[in-house]
Amino acid sequence: MRLYLASAALDDVLWATRRRLIDGVLTTHALIGEQDIDSEREQLFDLCRTAAGPVFVTVHALTGAEAYRDARELAKLSDQIVVQIPFVEDVIESIHRLTADGVRVAATLVFTAAQALLAARVGVVGVVVPVDELESAGHDALATIRELRSAFNASGSEADIIAQRPGSAAQFAGCAAAGADAIAVTADVLRALLVHPLTDRGVDRFLHALSRQHGTWSYA
């Protein structure tokens, strides 16, 4: 299973990349807009230089011709770019054209197995399933991931199922157990995955035992 950071903050991407915690970045223009930057293009260049793997970024448009042009321009920035396009009827032909041109496309706003199967048929490399939005709307996001996994296995689809923004360690583990090929988490959630109260308690016992054996413990 691959792990992506849902962020456009270079400090967060560098922190996670240096620790070998992530396989790439999944970002949006909204996330990029939250950064104090002069150029979105330069920010994307910097993300590609910082990340060790693919950088997913969303197009600006929803109409077929505009989505195609925007996706082609984004793909020129780096071989690492995977263009994210909301999976709606108007862009299906553009996705066909882009994949024929060798541009990697991931379908976003996928909420059902039916949508995912149709997206896979038109050549996307992945379908992005917003876990947080499903849960907020009263749906069982993990059941949706399991249904997609079963449908993809039965159909022989090679597209990745990307679970986007699980909000807790339990949801993260649930997405993995449900069969997600990749999970995209925010920096806050990624940091939270590293900690647990029992771990902190165990560290305290460990340090206390060392101090009793060797005197005062110091990293200096």
BELMOVEN-V588931 format. One record per backbone hydrogen bond with DSSP energy under -1.0 kcal/mol. CO is the residue of the C=O (numbers start at 1). NH is the residue of the N-H. E is the energy in kcal/mol with one decimal. If there is no record, write none. Layout:
co=(CO	CO)
nh=(NH	NH)
e=(E	E)
This chain:
co=(2	3	4	5	5	9	10	11	12	13	14	15	16	17	24	25	28	29	32	35	39	40	41	42	43	44	45	46	47	54	55	56	57	63	64	65	66	67	68	69	70	71	72	74	78	80	82	83	84	85	86	88	89	91	92	93	94	95	96	97	98	99	104	105	106	107	108	112	113	114	115	116	117	118	119	120	125	126	127	128	129	129	130	131	132	133	134	135	139	140	141	142	143	144	145	146	147	148	149	150	151	152	152	160	161	161	162	163	164	168	169	170	171	172	173	174	175	181	182	183	184	185	186	187	188	189	191	192	196	197	198	199	200	201	202	203	204	205	206	207	208	209	210	211)
nh=(183	23	185	7	26	13	14	15	16	17	18	19	21	20	5	56	32	33	35	37	43	44	45	46	47	48	49	50	51	25	82	27	84	67	68	69	70	71	72	73	74	75	76	77	81	55	57	106	59	108	88	91	92	95	96	97	98	99	100	101	103	102	83	125	85	128	87	116	117	118	119	120	121	122	124	123	160	107	162	110	131	164	134	135	136	137	139	138	141	144	145	146	147	148	149	150	151	152	153	154	155	156	157	127	181	182	129	184	131	172	173	174	175	176	177	178	180	2	163	4	165	6	190	191	192	193	194	195	200	201	202	203	204	205	206	207	208	209	210	211	212	213	214	215)
e=(-2.0	-4.0	-2.3	-1.5	-2.5	-2.3	-2.9	-2.5	-2.3	-2.5	-2.6	-1.0	-2.5	-1.7	-2.1	-3.3	-2.2	-2.4	-1.7	-1.6	-1.9	-2.2	-2.2	-2.6	-2.4	-2.4	-2.2	-2.0	-3.0	-2.5	-2.3	-3.0	-3.1	-2.9	-2.2	-2.3	-2.6	-2.5	-2.3	-2.1	-2.4	-2.5	-1.1	-1.5	-1.2	-2.1	-2.2	-2.9	-2.3	-1.9	-1.5	-1.6	-1.4	-2.4	-2.0	-2.3	-2.8	-2.6	-2.1	-1.6	-2.7	-1.0	-2.5	-3.1	-2.5	-3.4	-2.3	-2.1	-2.7	-2.1	-2.5	-2.4	-1.7	-1.1	-1.5	-1.3	-2.6	-2.6	-3.0	-1.7	-1.1	-3.1	-2.0	-2.3	-2.2	-1.6	-2.7	-1.5	-1.1	-1.8	-2.3	-2.4	-2.2	-2.5	-2.5	-2.4	-2.5	-2.9	-2.4	-2.2	-1.9	-1.4	-1.4	-3.0	-1.6	-1.9	-3.1	-3.0	-2.0	-2.5	-2.6	-2.2	-2.5	-1.9	-2.6	-2.0	-2.3	-2.6	-2.6	-2.9	-3.1	-3.4	-2.5	-2.3	-2.0	-1.9	-1.1	-1.2	-2.2	-2.3	-2.3	-2.5	-2.1	-2.1	-2.4	-2.8	-2.3	-2.5	-2.1	-2.4	-1.7	-1.6	-2.9	-1.3)
